[in-house]
């Protein structure tokens, strides 16, 4: 019995010593873990400094940047008119083919003018008689055989008959419809034998050797708009063609609803590709002006603002900027940075204001 008690005491003591050793090991582990929790996150290899982010930067450059305004517009003929009849009469001849190019004064349509020519002949006869009577009266007036009042009455009759001749001549002229300018006629709207009334459209006439191009530009670009600016237009009908011209005039008023201003340009059209009413895309270009330029990928938009990251002394600094003109792949910066500062173009998603960074060349690939 005594032997068994001695064995029990020994086993119990061994267990106490094992438990005490386990507590010591656990305490040491907790102490190590506690000391480790005080170390800042992102330690690199136990060096004691925060880990820097690799970014690609480029310097802010000052260089000329082109001013371009894109718009949509409609083409119009340089001169365009609907050829109409001033008189009501019957068509007796048509002297044009649809689509024909005609010169100014070319006879397009003749109306029946028999009655008007007869009226003209009667008026001319009356004028001739009045002129003869006036000449005789002047001779008699010098002989005091005709009074001053009688001579004046005869002279008034002469003038009235001359006016009737002019009126008859105008009516006869209205029976012949001529082209008012050089141009291309459109579809024929009347036929021989048709009775037309005043205002009836005979055809259309367009001078398309030069085209007018009207388009709207936002008022923000008003300061750069002026006659002579280069214009390049394109049409879906001729995707490989560019129609070049220049701004001719700028409207005197800004539309209060759309806040835009109408601009008119002229485009030479020697081959006749452009037709009135065509829809064109337009680029208005101005001579390049100097400005601070950064790559477009440097911009970070957020909550209505645009900012960039500037790198100095291995730290990233966030700057809110004001952007201006754009060209392919580049943006002008009006305020917020200076020439020569280095902006981040790759790696902006990985950094914050004040982040530690190290710079790579633009050709380098930033690791994820």
C-alpha positions in Angstrom: 0.0 0.0 0.0 2.8 2.4 0.8 4.4 1.6 -2.5 1.3 2.5 -4.4 0.9 5.8 -2.6 4.5 6.7 -3.4 3.9 6.0 -7.1 0.8 8.2 -7.2 2.7 11.1 -5.6 5.5 10.8 -8.2 3.1 10.8 -11.1 1.2 13.8 -9.8 4.4 15.7 -9.4 5.5 15.0 -12.9 2.2 16.2 -14.3 2.5 19.5 -12.3 6.0 20.0 -13.7 4.7 19.3 -17.3 1.8 21.7 -16.8 4.1 24.4 -15.5 6.5 24.0 -18.5 3.5 24.3 -21.0 2.4 27.5 -19.3 5.9 28.9 -19.7 6.0 28.1 -23.4 2.5 29.6 -23.9 3.5 32.8 -22.1 6.6 33.1 -24.3 4.6 32.6 -27.4 2.0 35.3 -26.3 4.9 37.6 -25.6 6.3 37.2 -29.0 2.9 37.6 -30.6 2.3 40.7 -28.6 5.6 42.2 -29.6 4.8 41.3 -33.3 1.4 43.1 -33.2 3.1 46.4 -32.4 5.0 46.3 -35.7 3.3 48.2 -38.6 1.7 46.2 -41.3 3.5 46.1 -44.6 7.0 45.5 -43.2 9.4 44.3 -45.8 11.9 41.6 -44.7 12.2 43.0 -41.2 13.8 46.2 -42.5 11.6 48.4 -40.4 10.4 50.7 -43.3 7.0 50.8 -45.1 6.8 48.9 -48.5 6.9 51.3 -51.5 4.6 50.9 -54.5 6.1 50.7 -58.0 4.6 53.3 -60.4 5.4 54.7 -63.8 5.9 58.4 -64.1 6.5 61.0 -66.8 7.3 64.7 -66.6 4.7 67.4 -67.2 5.6 68.9 -70.5 4.9 72.3 -71.9 4.4 72.1 -75.7 2.0 73.2 -78.4 -1.4 71.5 -78.4 -3.9 71.8 -81.2 -7.3 73.2 -80.6 -10.0 71.1 -82.2 -13.8 71.3 -81.9 -16.0 68.5 -83.1 -19.6 69.1 -84.3 -22.3 67.9 -86.5 -23.7 70.0 -89.4 -25.9 70.1 -92.5 -24.7 71.0 -96.0 -26.5 73.7 -98.0 -26.0 74.9 -101.6 -24.1 78.1 -102.0 -27.2 79.5 -103.8 -30.5 77.7 -103.8 -33.9 78.6 -105.1 -37.3 77.1 -106.0 -38.0 78.2 -109.6 -41.6 79.4 -109.6 -44.0 81.1 -112.0 -45.0 84.8 -111.4 -47.9 84.6 -113.8 -50.9 82.2 -114.2 -50.8 80.6 -117.7 -50.4 77.4 -119.6 -47.0 75.8 -120.1 -46.1 75.6 -123.8 -42.4 74.5 -123.7 -39.9 73.1 -121.2 -36.2 73.7 -122.1 -34.3 71.7 -119.5 -33.5 68.2 -118.4 -33.6 67.0 -114.9 -30.2 67.3 -113.3 -28.8 69.5 -116.1 -26.3 72.2 -115.3 -27.5 75.5 -116.7 -26.1 79.0 -117.0 -27.6 82.2 -115.7 -30.3 83.4 -118.1 -31.0 80.0 -119.6 -34.6 79.6 -120.6 -36.2 76.9 -118.5 -39.9 77.1 -119.2 -42.1 79.1 -121.6 -45.7 80.0 -120.9 -48.4 81.0 -123.3 -47.9 84.7 -123.9 -50.1 85.5 -126.9 -52.4 87.7 -124.9 -49.6 89.5 -123.2 -47.8 90.2 -126.4 -51.0 91.6 -128.0 -51.4 93.9 -125.0 -47.8 95.0 -125.4 -48.4 95.8 -129.1 -51.4 97.9 -128.2 -49.5 99.8 -125.6 -46.6 100.5 -127.9 -49.1 101.9 -130.5 -50.6 104.2 -128.0 -47.2 105.3 -126.9 -46.2 106.1 -130.5 -49.3 108.2 -131.0 -48.8 110.1 -127.7 -45.1 110.8 -128.6 -46.1 112.2 -132.0 -48.8 114.4 -130.4 -46.4 115.7 -127.8 -43.8 116.7 -130.5 -46.5 118.6 -132.4 -47.7 120.3 -129.3 -44.2 121.5 -128.4 -43.9 123.2 -131.8 -47.3 124.9 -131.4 -46.4 125.9 -127.9 -43.5 127.9 -129.2 -45.9 129.7 -131.6 -48.3 130.3 -128.6 -50.9 128.2 -130.3 -51.1 125.7 -127.4 -51.2 126.8 -123.8 -48.9 125.6 -121.1 -51.6 123.5 -119.4 -52.5 121.8 -122.7 -48.8 120.9 -123.3 -48.5 119.5 -119.8 -51.7 117.3 -120.3 -50.3 115.9 -123.5 -47.0 115.2 -121.8 -48.8 113.3 -119.0 -50.6 111.2 -121.5 -47.2 110.3 -123.1 -45.8 109.3 -119.7 -48.9 107.2 -118.9 -48.6 105.3 -122.2 -44.9 104.7 -121.7 -45.7 103.2 -118.2 -48.3 100.9 -119.9 -45.7 99.7 -122.3 -43.3 98.9 -119.5 -46.0 97.0 -117.7 -46.9 95.0 -120.8 -43.2 94.2 -121.4 -42.9 92.9 -117.8 -45.9 90.6 -118.3 -44.4 89.3 -121.5 -41.1 88.7 -119.8 -42.9 86.8 -117.1 -44.0 84.2 -119.6 -40.4 83.1 -120.1 -38.9 81.6 -116.9 -35.1 81.8 -116.8 -32.3 80.6 -114.5 -31.4 83.3 -112.0 -27.8 82.0 -111.6 -25.5 79.2 -112.7 -26.6 75.9 -111.1 -28.0 72.4 -111.4 -31.8 72.0 -111.9 -33.7 69.4 -109.9 -36.8 67.4 -110.7 -39.3 68.8 -113.2 -42.6 69.6 -111.4 -44.7 70.6 -114.5 -45.5 69.3 -118.0 -46.3 70.9 -121.3 -49.9 71.9 -121.4 -50.2 72.3 -117.6 -51.9 75.4 -116.3 -49.8 77.0 -113.6 -50.7 79.7 -111.2 -48.5 82.3 -109.6 -46.1 80.6 -107.1 -46.3 77.2 -108.7 -42.9 75.5 -108.3 -41.4 74.6 -111.7 -38.2 73.0 -110.4 -35.3 73.7 -108.0 -31.9 75.3 -108.9 -28.8 74.8 -106.7 -25.3 76.1 -107.2 -23.2 73.3 -105.5 -19.8 74.3 -106.7 -19.3 75.6 -103.2 -21.2 74.3 -100.2 -22.3 76.1 -97.1 -21.9 74.1 -94.0 -23.9 75.2 -90.9 -23.2 73.7 -87.5 -23.6 74.5 -83.8 -20.7 74.9 -81.4 -21.0 75.2 -77.6 -20.5 78.7 -76.3 -17.5 77.6 -74.3 -15.5 77.7 -77.6 -16.8 81.1 -78.6 -13.4 82.7 -77.8 -11.5 80.6 -80.4 -14.1 80.9 -83.2 -13.2 83.3 -86.0 -13.4 83.4 -89.8 -10.6 81.5 -91.5 -10.3 78.6 -89.1 -9.7 75.3 -90.9 -12.6 72.9 -91.2 -12.5 69.2 -92.2 -15.9 67.4 -92.8 -16.7 63.8 -93.5 -19.8 62.0 -94.8 -20.9 58.4 -94.3 -21.6 58.4 -98.0 -17.9 58.9 -98.8 -16.0 57.5 -95.8 -12.6 57.8 -97.6 -13.1 61.4 -98.5 -12.3 64.5 -96.4 -13.9 67.8 -97.5 -11.7 70.7 -96.4 -12.8 74.3 -96.1 -12.8 77.3 -93.7 -15.1 79.1 -91.3 -16.8 81.9 -93.1 -18.9 83.6 -90.4 -20.1 83.2 -86.8 -23.6 84.1 -85.8 -24.1 87.2 -83.7 -26.3 85.5 -81.1 -26.0 82.5 -78.8 -29.0 80.2 -78.5 -30.4 80.7 -75.0 -31.9 77.2 -74.9 -29.0 75.1 -76.2 -26.2 77.6 -75.1 -24.6 77.1 -78.5 -23.7 79.4 -81.4 -24.2 78.7 -85.1 -21.2 78.7 -87.3 -21.1 78.7 -91.2 -18.2 77.3 -93.2 -17.6 77.0 -96.9 -16.4 73.9 -98.6 -15.3 73.7 -102.2 -17.2 70.9 -104.0 -15.7 70.7 -107.5 -16.6 67.0 -108.0 -20.2 67.5 -106.8 -20.0 64.8 -104.1 -21.8 67.0 -101.6 -25.5 67.6 -101.9 -27.8 70.0 -100.1 -29.2 68.5 -96.9 -26.3 66.0 -96.4 -25.3 65.3 -92.7 -21.6 65.8 -92.0 -19.3 65.4 -89.1 -17.0 68.4 -88.7 -13.7 69.1 -87.0 -12.7 72.8 -86.6 -9.0 73.2 -86.0 -7.0 76.2 -84.8 -3.2 76.7 -84.9 -1.5 74.9 -81.9 -1.0 77.0 -78.8 1.5 76.2 -76.0 0.2 74.6 -72.8 1.0 72.1 -70.0 0.3 68.6 -71.2 0.0 65.2 -69.5 -0.9 61.8 -70.8 -4.7 61.1 -70.6 -4.2 58.0 -68.4 -2.7 60.3 -65.6 -6.2 61.7 -64.9 -8.2 60.2 -62.0 -11.8 61.4 -62.0 -13.7 61.3 -58.7 -16.9 62.9 -57.4 -17.0 65.6 -60.1 -13.3 66.5 -59.7 -10.2 65.4 -61.7 -6.8 64.9 -60.0 -3.4 63.5 -60.7 -0.6 62.0 -58.5 2.7 63.9 -58.4 5.8 62.1 -57.2 8.4 63.9 -55.2 10.9 62.6 -52.7 9.6 59.0 -53.2 6.1 60.1 -52.0 2.9 60.4 -54.0 1.0 63.7 -53.7 -2.6 64.0 -54.9 -3.4 67.2 -56.8 -6.7 68.5 -58.1 -6.3 69.9 -61.6 -8.3 71.8 -64.1 -8.3 70.4 -67.6 -8.5 72.3 -70.9 -7.9 71.3 -74.5 -7.5 67.7 -75.6 -5.6 66.0 -78.3 -5.3 62.2 -79.0 -3.8 60.7 -75.9 -3.0 64.0 -74.2 -4.8 66.6 -72.1 -4.0 70.2 -71.3 -3.8 71.1 -67.6 -4.8 74.7 -66.9 -4.2 74.7 -63.1 -2.9 72.4 -60.4 0.6 71.4 -61.5 3.8 72.9 -62.9 6.0 72.0 -65.8 8.7 69.5 -65.0 6.8 67.8 -62.1 6.4 64.0 -62.5 2.9 62.6 -62.8 1.9 58.9 -62.3 0.6 57.3 -65.4 0.5 53.7 -64.2 -0.2 52.5 -60.7 -2.7 55.2 -59.7 -5.1 52.5 -58.4 -2.5 51.2 -55.9 -1.6 54.5 -54.2 -3.1 57.2 -52.0 -2.1 60.7 -51.0 1.2 60.3 -49.2 2.0 56.8 -50.3 5.6 55.7 -50.5 6.5 54.9 -54.1 9.5 54.2 -56.3 9.5 55.2 -60.0 9.9 53.0 -63.0 10.6 54.0 -66.6 7.5 54.3 -68.9 8.5 51.2 -70.7 8.6 49.1 -67.5 5.7 46.8 -66.6 4.3 47.5 -63.1 3.8 44.2 -61.2 0.4 43.6 -59.7 
